């Protein structure tokens, strides 16, 4: 090594010694950390309890606010202008074909019942027969 390297290493050694004198010893730092760790769980538990209590109070206040300030739906009454006659007429409505269903249960013997649409079916059948014979 040359003189510049020796001089540089001496300067760094001096800086290390100064830092060692300014800083606390390792044993002192370890002892202080051990003492703090004995106290911290109680303090941490205290802060956890305070935080959970505050969160509970906030949730409780929000719940009370929501239940007291939200409008509840009200049941409509006849006095509000609902036309009950129209609804009553709708409930008594019956389909025009209900009479046909009632007739289908009757026994008519050997006679056949014809409806107006049967003649349409017969006319269409006759037309298709005549168109097939003319081909």
NUROKE-351875 format. One line per field, with one value per atom (N, C-alpha, C): residue in three letters; residue number from 1; atom name; z, x, y. Coordinates in nm, 4 decimals, m for minus. Example, Ala and Ser with C-alpha at 12.3 -4.5 7.8 and 13.67 -1.06 7.14 Angstrom:
# residues 2
rest	c(ala,ala,ala,ser,ser,ser)
nr	c(1,1,1,2,2,2)
atom	c(N,CA,C,N,CA,C)
pz	c(0.7800,0.7800,0.7800,0.7080,0.7140,0.7870)
px	c(1.3190,1.2300,1.3200,1.2850,1.3670,1.2900)
py	c(m0.5690,m0.4500,m0.3300,m0.2250,m0.1060,0.0030)
***
This chain:
# residues 135
rest	c(unk,unk,unk,unk,unk,unk,unk,unk,unk,unk,unk,unk,unk,unk,unk,unk,unk,unk,unk,unk,unk,unk,unk,unk,unk,unk,unk,unk,unk,unk,unk,unk,unk,unk,unk,unk,unk,unk,unk,unk,unk,unk,unk,unk,unk,unk,unk,unk,unk,unk,unk,unk,unk,unk,unk,unk,unk,unk,unk,unk,unk,unk,unk,unk,unk,unk,unk,unk,unk,unk,unk,unk,unk,unk,unk,unk,unk,unk,unk,unk,unk,unk,unk,unk,unk,unk,unk,unk,unk,unk,unk,unk,unk,unk,unk,unk,unk,unk,unk,unk,unk,unk,unk,unk,unk,unk,unk,unk,unk,unk,unk,unk,unk,unk,unk,unk,unk,unk,unk,unk,unk,unk,unk,unk,unk,unk,unk,unk,unk,unk,unk,unk,unk,unk,unk,unk,unk,unk,unk,unk,unk,unk,unk,unk,unk,unk,unk,unk,unk,unk,unk,unk,unk,unk,unk,unk,unk,unk,unk,unk,unk,unk,unk,unk,unk,unk,unk,unk,unk,unk,unk,unk,unk,unk,unk,unk,unk,unk,unk,unk,unk,unk,unk,unk,unk,unk,unk,unk,unk,unk,unk,unk,unk,unk,unk,unk,unk,unk,unk,unk,unk,unk,unk,unk,unk,unk,unk,unk,unk,unk,unk,unk,unk,unk,unk,unk,unk,unk,unk,unk,unk,unk,unk,unk,unk,unk,unk,unk,unk,unk,unk,unk,unk,unk,unk,unk,unk,unk,unk,unk,unk,unk,unk,unk,unk,unk,unk,unk,unk,unk,unk,unk,unk,unk,unk,unk,unk,unk,unk,unk,unk,unk,unk,unk,unk,unk,unk,unk,unk,unk,unk,unk,unk,unk,unk,unk,unk,unk,unk,unk,unk,unk,unk,unk,unk,unk,unk,unk,unk,unk,unk,unk,unk,unk,unk,unk,unk,unk,unk,unk,unk,unk,unk,unk,unk,unk,unk,unk,unk,unk,unk,unk,unk,unk,unk,unk,unk,unk,unk,unk,unk,unk,unk,unk,unk,unk,unk,unk,unk,unk,unk,unk,unk,unk,unk,unk,unk,unk,unk,unk,unk,unk,unk,unk,unk,unk,unk,unk,unk,unk,unk,unk,unk,unk,unk,unk,unk,unk,unk,unk,unk,unk,unk,unk,unk,unk,unk,unk,unk,unk,unk,unk,unk,unk,unk,unk,unk,unk,unk,unk,unk,unk,unk,unk,unk,unk,unk,unk,unk,unk,unk,unk,unk,unk,unk,unk,unk,unk,unk,unk,unk,unk,unk,unk,unk)
nr	c(1,1,1,2,2,2,3,3,3,4,4,4,5,5,5,6,6,6,7,7,7,8,8,8,9,9,9,10,10,10,11,11,11,12,12,12,13,13,13,14,14,14,15,15,15,16,16,16,17,17,17,18,18,18,19,19,19,20,20,20,21,21,21,22,22,22,23,23,23,24,24,24,25,25,25,26,26,26,27,27,27,28,28,28,29,29,29,30,30,30,31,31,31,32,32,32,33,33,33,34,34,34,35,35,35,36,36,36,37,37,37,38,38,38,39,39,39,40,40,40,41,41,41,42,42,42,43,43,43,44,44,44,45,45,45,46,46,46,47,47,47,48,48,48,49,49,49,50,50,50,51,51,51,52,52,52,53,53,53,54,54,54,55,55,55,56,56,56,57,57,57,58,58,58,59,59,59,60,60,60,61,61,61,62,62,62,63,63,63,64,64,64,65,65,65,66,66,66,67,67,67,68,68,68,69,69,69,70,70,70,71,71,71,72,72,72,73,73,73,74,74,74,75,75,75,76,76,76,77,77,77,78,78,78,79,79,79,80,80,80,81,81,81,82,82,82,83,83,83,84,84,84,85,85,85,86,86,86,87,87,87,88,88,88,89,89,89,90,90,90,91,91,91,92,92,92,93,93,93,94,94,94,95,95,95,96,96,96,97,97,97,98,98,98,99,99,99,100,100,100,101,101,101,102,102,102,103,103,103,104,104,104,105,105,105,106,106,106,107,107,107,108,108,108,109,109,109,110,110,110,111,111,111,112,112,112,113,113,113,114,114,114,115,115,115,116,116,116,117,117,117,118,118,118,119,119,119,120,120,120,121,121,121,122,122,122,123,123,123,124,124,124,125,125,125,126,126,126,127,127,127,128,128,128,129,129,129,130,130,130,131,131,131,132,132,132,133,133,133,134,134,134,135,135,135)
atom	c(N,CA,C,N,CA,C,N,CA,C,N,CA,C,N,CA,C,N,CA,C,N,CA,C,N,CA,C,N,CA,C,N,CA,C,N,CA,C,N,CA,C,N,CA,C,N,CA,C,N,CA,C,N,CA,C,N,CA,C,N,CA,C,N,CA,C,N,CA,C,N,CA,C,N,CA,C,N,CA,C,N,CA,C,N,CA,C,N,CA,C,N,CA,C,N,CA,C,N,CA,C,N,CA,C,N,CA,C,N,CA,C,N,CA,C,N,CA,C,N,CA,C,N,CA,C,N,CA,C,N,CA,C,N,CA,C,N,CA,C,N,CA,C,N,CA,C,N,CA,C,N,CA,C,N,CA,C,N,CA,C,N,CA,C,N,CA,C,N,CA,C,N,CA,C,N,CA,C,N,CA,C,N,CA,C,N,CA,C,N,CA,C,N,CA,C,N,CA,C,N,CA,C,N,CA,C,N,CA,C,N,CA,C,N,CA,C,N,CA,C,N,CA,C,N,CA,C,N,CA,C,N,CA,C,N,CA,C,N,CA,C,N,CA,C,N,CA,C,N,CA,C,N,CA,C,N,CA,C,N,CA,C,N,CA,C,N,CA,C,N,CA,C,N,CA,C,N,CA,C,N,CA,C,N,CA,C,N,CA,C,N,CA,C,N,CA,C,N,CA,C,N,CA,C,N,CA,C,N,CA,C,N,CA,C,N,CA,C,N,CA,C,N,CA,C,N,CA,C,N,CA,C,N,CA,C,N,CA,C,N,CA,C,N,CA,C,N,CA,C,N,CA,C,N,CA,C,N,CA,C,N,CA,C,N,CA,C,N,CA,C,N,CA,C,N,CA,C,N,CA,C,N,CA,C,N,CA,C,N,CA,C,N,CA,C,N,CA,C,N,CA,C,N,CA,C,N,CA,C,N,CA,C,N,CA,C,N,CA,C,N,CA,C,N,CA,C,N,CA,C,N,CA,C,N,CA,C,N,CA,C,N,CA,C,N,CA,C,N,CA,C,N,CA,C,N,CA,C,N,CA,C,N,CA,C,N,CA,C,N,CA,C)
pz	c(0.0000,0.0000,0.0000,m0.0610,m0.0644,0.0502,0.0609,0.1718,0.1672,0.0468,0.0363,0.0923,0.0673,0.1193,0.2715,0.3242,0.4700,0.5341,0.4739,0.5265,0.5234,0.4139,0.4001,0.5039,0.5260,0.6258,0.7665,0.7960,0.9266,0.9462,0.8424,0.8513,0.8778,0.8097,0.8320,0.9723,1.0250,1.1604,1.2617,1.2408,1.3301,1.3275,1.2075,1.1962,1.2687,1.2566,1.3250,1.4764,1.5240,1.6682,1.7194,1.6435,1.6832,1.6870,1.5858,1.5827,1.7005,1.7359,1.8475,1.9781,1.9931,2.1161,2.1248,2.0113,2.0125,2.0323,1.9764,1.9814,2.1098,2.1464,2.2675,2.2456,2.3551,2.3430,2.3044,2.2489,2.2034,2.3214,2.4321,2.5500,2.6028,2.6017,2.6499,2.5613,2.4298,2.3357,2.3555,2.3742,2.3914,2.5225,2.6312,2.7594,2.7519,2.6868,2.6738,2.5918,2.4851,2.4028,2.4823,2.5636,2.6458,2.7460,2.8053,2.9015,2.8331,2.7136,2.6407,2.6011,2.5636,2.5198,2.6341,2.7575,2.8722,2.8939,2.8595,2.8830,2.7620,2.6434,2.5212,2.5046,2.5386,2.5184,2.5941,2.7141,2.7882,2.7204,2.6720,2.6049,2.4733,2.3996,2.2728,2.2955,2.4010,2.4326,2.4694,2.5406,2.5765,2.4510,2.3577,2.2338,2.1500,2.1506,2.0781,2.1378,2.2699,2.3351,2.3069,2.3081,2.2794,2.1343,2.0422,1.9007,1.8757,1.9363,1.9183,1.9795,2.0930,2.1549,2.0670,2.0103,1.9218,1.7973,1.7407,1.6225,1.6574,1.7740,1.8161,1.8301,1.8891,1.9068,1.7709,1.6753,1.5417,1.4736,1.4793,1.4160,1.4820,1.6121,1.6837,1.6431,1.6332,1.5935,1.4506,1.3608,1.2217,1.2147,1.2884,1.2888,1.3417,1.4498,1.5060,1.4073,1.3457,1.2475,1.1311,1.0795,0.9642,1.0006,1.1148,1.1511,1.1846,1.2309,1.2658,1.1505,1.0522,0.9470,0.8119,0.7994,0.6744,0.6782,0.5711,0.5669,0.5467,0.6262,0.6135,0.5129,0.4272,0.3309,0.4033,0.3565,0.4192,0.3311,0.3946,0.3226,0.2644,0.1359,0.0728,0.1175,0.1263,0.1678,0.0580,0.0735,m0.0236,m0.0256,0.0874,0.0979,0.0120,m0.0308,m0.1124,m0.2588,m0.2939,m0.4293,m0.5165,m0.4587,m0.5381,m0.5784,m0.7071,m0.7562,m0.7354,m0.6299,m0.5959,m0.6889,m0.7548,m0.8443,m0.9638,m1.0165,m1.1292,m1.0868,m0.9667,m0.9194,m0.8906,m0.8410,m0.8141,m0.9447,m1.0483,m1.1781,m1.2361,m1.2156,m1.2664,m1.1945,m1.0672,m0.9935,m1.0318,m1.0865,m1.1292,m1.2763,m1.3454,m1.4882,m1.5165,m1.6235,m1.6677,m1.8179,m1.8634,m2.0052,m2.0850,m2.2110,m2.2933,m2.3245,m2.3159,m2.3488,m2.2288,m2.1130,m1.9953,m2.0174,m2.0919,m2.1204,m2.2025,m2.2921,m2.3708,m2.2831,m2.1856,m2.0944,m2.0131,m1.9746,m1.8988,m1.9849,m2.1138,m2.2036,m2.2339,m2.2276,m2.2666,m2.1696,m2.0489,m1.9534,m1.9705,m2.0497,m2.0688,m2.1666,m2.1398,m2.2301,m2.3310,m2.4595,m2.5643,m2.6408,m2.5903,m2.6608,m2.7852,m2.8936,m3.0183,m3.1072,m3.0724,m3.1595,m3.1500,m3.2550,m3.2562,m3.2454,m3.1772,m3.1609,m3.2631,m3.3330,m3.4299,m3.3858,m3.4186,m3.3890,m3.5208,m3.5202,m3.6449,m3.7160,m3.6427,m3.7074,m3.7782,m3.7463,m3.8160,m3.9645,m3.9977,m4.1386,m4.2121,m4.1452,m4.2101,m4.2401,m4.1444,m4.1648,m4.2801,m4.2875,m4.3952,m4.5296,m4.5355,m4.6614,m4.7075,m4.6165,m4.6521,m4.6982,m4.6344,m4.6735,m4.8128,m4.8441,m4.9755,m5.0832,m5.0536,m5.1505,m5.1787,m5.0771,m5.0994,m5.1748,m5.1535,m5.2296,m5.3760,m5.4031,m5.5421,m5.6114,m5.5414,m5.6053,m5.6335,m5.5561,m5.5805,m5.6970,m5.7142,m5.8230,m5.9557,m5.9542,m6.0803,m6.1326,m6.0562,m6.1029,m6.1777)
px	c(0.0837,0.0000,0.0886,0.0384,0.1135,0.0698,0.1279,0.1015,m0.0417,m0.0944,m0.2317,m0.3336,m0.3067,m0.3992,m0.3894,m0.2703,m0.2536,m0.3203,m0.3037,m0.3632,m0.5167,m0.5714,m0.7162,m0.7709,m0.7021,m0.7499,m0.7409,m0.6393,m0.6307,m0.7481,m0.7851,m0.8976,m1.0289,m1.0477,m1.1699,m1.1719,m1.0585,m1.0504,m1.0885,m1.0415,m1.0762,m1.2273,m1.2858,m1.4311,m1.5086,m1.4629,m1.5289,m1.5202,m1.4060,m1.3901,m1.4805,m1.4899,m1.5785,m1.7247,m1.7637,m1.9022,m1.9288,m1.8308,m1.8474,m1.8623,m1.7916,m1.8015,m1.9346,m1.9885,m2.1162,m2.2376,m2.2351,m2.3505,m2.3568,m2.4766,m2.4892,m2.4281,m2.3952,m2.3389,m2.4495,m2.4069,m2.5028,m2.5801,m2.5108,m2.5779,m2.6863,m2.6561,m2.7546,m2.8792,m2.8596,m2.9729,m3.0566,m2.9929,m3.0658,m3.1454,m3.0825,m3.1538,m3.2751,m3.2590,m3.3695,m3.4836,m3.4503,m3.5526,m3.6265,m3.5530,m3.6172,m3.7124,m3.6730,m3.7600,m3.8853,m3.8698,m3.9861,m4.0821,m4.0295,m4.1171,m4.2028,m4.1555,m4.2362,m4.3539,m4.3393,m4.4439,m4.5371,m4.4872,m4.5645,m4.6908,m4.6948,m4.8211,m4.9375,m4.9129,m5.0214,m5.0667,m4.9698,m5.0036,m5.0740,m5.0243,m5.0872,m5.2289,m5.2474,m5.3814,m5.4747,m5.4213,m5.5021,m5.5465,m5.4546,m5.4909,m5.5880,m5.5722,m5.6662,m5.8065,m5.8145,m5.9448,m6.0088,m5.9293,m5.9823,m6.0313,m5.9541,m5.9936,m6.1206,m6.1304,m6.2511,m6.3733,m6.3555,m6.4678,m6.5136,m6.4187,m6.4549,m6.5271,m6.4797,m6.5455,m6.6873,m6.7062,m6.8395,m6.9340,m6.8849,m6.9678,m7.0076,m6.9138,m6.9441,m7.0497,m7.0338,m7.1315,m7.2682,m7.2706,m7.3971,m7.4651,m7.3890,m7.4468,m7.5003,m7.4268,m7.4734,m7.6012,m7.6068,m7.7270,m7.8473,m7.8305,m7.9416,m7.9845,m7.8892,m7.9214,m8.0012,m7.9581,m8.0268,m8.1688,m8.1878,m8.3212,m8.4170,m8.3661,m8.4554,m8.4794,m8.3922,m8.4064,m8.4484,m8.4558,m8.5014,m8.6531,m8.7165,m8.8627,m8.9128,m9.0100,m9.0691,m9.1831,m9.1951,m9.3061,m9.4397,m9.5350,m9.6655,m9.7625,m9.8522,m9.9504,m10.0553,m10.0815,m10.1806,m10.3212,m10.4071,m10.5451,m10.6378,m10.7670,m10.8668,m10.8776,m10.8522,m10.8647,m10.7610,m10.6568,m10.5535,m10.5947,m10.7138,m10.7627,m10.7598,m10.7449,m10.7453,m10.8895,m10.9133,m11.0478,m11.0784,m11.1537,m11.1803,m11.2823,m11.3646,m11.4645,m11.3983,m11.2936,m11.2239,m11.1597,m11.1010,m11.0378,m11.1418,m11.2592,m11.3647,m11.4164,m11.4284,m11.4741,m11.3720,m11.2468,m11.1430,m11.1464,m11.1759,m11.1790,m11.2999,m11.4063,m11.5246,m11.5181,m11.4120,m11.3996,m11.3927,m11.4543,m11.4435,m11.4200,m11.3476,m11.3136,m11.4374,m11.4482,m11.5644,m11.5729,m11.4624,m11.4632,m11.4936,m11.5184,m11.5514,m11.6798,m11.7720,m11.8962,m11.8709,m11.7742,m11.7419,m11.6855,m11.6064,m11.5523,m11.6628,m11.7622,m11.8738,m11.9556,m11.9694,m12.0472,m11.9749,m11.8434,m11.7705,m11.7949,m11.8387,m11.8663,m12.0040,m12.0917,m12.2277,m12.2271,m12.3139,m12.3272,m12.4381,m12.4091,m12.5042,m12.5517,m12.5132,m12.5567,m12.4729,m12.5403,m12.4706,m12.4590,m12.5225,m12.5212,m12.3860,m12.3501,m12.2236,m12.2553,m12.1693,m12.1864,m12.0963,m12.1526,m12.0720,m12.0615,m11.9524,m11.9303,m11.9170,m11.9276,m11.9170,m11.7826,m11.6793,m11.5490,m11.5406,m11.6279,m11.6253,m11.6550,m11.7442,m11.7753,m11.6530,m11.5691,m11.4474,m11.3522,m11.3433,m11.2544,m11.3048,m11.4384,m11.4940,m11.4726,m11.4891,m11.4686,m11.3240,m11.2296,m11.0882,m11.0557,m11.1166,m11.0922,m11.1485,m11.2660,m11.3265,m11.2410,m11.1892,m11.1064,m10.9775,m10.9168,m10.7910,m10.8181,m10.9334,m10.9673,m10.9885,m11.0575,m11.0840,m10.9559,m10.8628,m10.7384,m10.6505,m10.6622,m10.5813,m10.6384,m10.7701,m10.8315,m10.8110,m10.7973,m10.7812,m10.6375,m10.5468,m10.4083,m10.3891)
py	c(m0.1171,0.0000,0.1240,0.2203,0.3454,0.4371,0.5511,0.6423,0.6983,0.7204,0.7729,0.6734,0.5461,0.4451,0.4368,0.4468,0.4429,0.5643,0.6779,0.8001,0.7908,0.7361,0.7204,0.6224,0.5134,0.4165,0.4748,0.5561,0.6223,0.7195,0.7924,0.8859,0.8109,0.7005,0.6219,0.5619,0.5193,0.4654,0.5738,0.6958,0.8062,0.8341,0.8327,0.8538,0.7433,0.6185,0.5074,0.5242,0.5661,0.5855,0.6978,0.8044,0.9147,0.8697,0.7935,0.7423,0.6494,0.5681,0.4750,0.5506,0.6621,0.7399,0.8138,0.8585,0.9336,0.8422,0.7245,0.6351,0.5563,0.5070,0.4268,0.2878,0.2225,0.0876,m0.0117,m0.1232,m0.2231,m0.2805,m0.3067,m0.3634,m0.2695,m0.1415,m0.0434,m0.0412,m0.0494,m0.0505,m0.1761,m0.2917,m0.4177,m0.4152,m0.3659,m0.3591,m0.2658,m0.1526,m0.0575,m0.1189,m0.1910,m0.2560,m0.3626,m0.4356,m0.5388,m0.4753,m0.3637,m0.2958,m0.2409,m0.1867,m0.1342,m0.2453,m0.3600,m0.4690,m0.5203,m0.5038,m0.5463,m0.4521,m0.3255,m0.2269,m0.2157,m0.2352,m0.2092,m0.2925,m0.4205,m0.4929,m0.4311,m0.3806,m0.3175,m0.1888,m0.1120,0.0133,m0.0157,m0.1163,m0.1525,m0.2030,m0.2801,m0.3304,m0.2157,m0.1183,m0.0024,0.0730,0.0946,0.1645,0.0816,m0.0492,m0.1352,m0.1242,m0.1232,m0.1106,0.0253,0.1299,0.2633,0.2695,0.2144,0.2152,0.1355,0.0181,m0.0643,0.0040,0.0692,0.1407,0.2562,0.3281,0.4394,0.3885,0.2781,0.2207,0.1758,0.1170,0.0739,0.1927,0.3008,0.4202,0.4780,0.4794,0.5325,0.4461,0.3143,0.2238,0.2398,0.2530,0.2718,0.4023,0.5105,0.6398,0.6359,0.5724,0.5623,0.4800,0.3710,0.2868,0.3635,0.4342,0.5133,0.6210,0.6878,0.7917,0.7350,0.6210,0.5613,0.5211,0.4588,0.4132,0.5273,0.6392,0.7496,0.8468,0.8507,0.9505,0.8933,0.7635,0.7039,0.6980,0.7466,0.7464,0.6051,0.5691,0.4370,0.4441,0.3432,0.3459,0.3339,0.4118,0.4096,0.3318,0.2611,0.1816,0.2752,0.2575,0.3450,0.3051,0.4040,0.3799,0.4292,0.3975,0.4396,0.5913,0.6544,0.7992,0.8716,0.8029,0.8662,0.8780,0.8380,0.8580,0.7335,0.6181,0.4958,0.4672,0.4455,0.4184,0.2703,0.2411,0.1016,0.0372,0.1156,0.0570,m0.0107,0.0485,m0.0141,m0.1453,m0.1455,m0.2684,m0.3751,m0.3347,m0.4322,m0.4910,m0.4077,m0.4577,m0.5556,m0.5293,m0.6184,m0.7521,m0.7519,m0.8783,m0.9627,m0.9018,m0.9771,m1.0145,m0.9849,m1.0097,m1.1581,m1.1998,m1.3393,m1.3394,m1.4369,m1.4449,m1.4818,m1.4339,m1.4686,m1.6170,m1.6866,m1.8299,m1.9175,m1.8582,m1.9396,m2.0183,m1.9653,m2.0374,m2.1630,m2.1591,m2.2777,m2.3881,m2.3496,m2.4503,m2.5150,m2.4354,m2.4906,m2.5860,m2.5552,m2.6411,m2.7708,m2.7728,m2.8929,m3.0080,m2.9786,m3.0850,m3.1461,m3.0836,m3.1348,m3.2513,m3.3442,m3.4587,m3.4266,m3.4370,m3.4031,m3.5264,m3.6383,m3.7594,m3.7800,m3.8205,m3.8487,m3.7259,m3.6172,m3.5007,m3.4310,m3.3673,m3.2920,m3.1442,m3.0727,m2.9287,m2.8612,m2.7675,m2.6938,m2.5497,m2.4895,m2.3486,m2.2750,m2.1428,m2.0677,m2.0899,m2.1181,m2.1371,m2.2710,m2.3653,m2.4941,m2.4754,m2.3819,m2.3596,m2.3060,m2.2271,m2.1770,m2.2926,m2.3841,m2.4986,m2.5853,m2.6031,m2.6848,m2.6165,m2.4838,m2.4121,m2.4237,m2.4115,m2.4241,m2.5651,m2.6631,m2.8018,m2.8275,m2.7723,m2.7904,m2.7235,m2.6041,m2.5326,m2.6076,m2.6658,m2.7386,m2.8677,m2.9309,m3.0522,m3.0175,m2.9067,m2.8702,m2.8263,m2.7649,m2.7255,m2.8455,m2.9511,m3.0713,m3.1520,m3.1527,m3.2279,m3.1580,m3.0252,m2.9525,m2.9648,m3.0101,m3.0246,m3.1485)
***
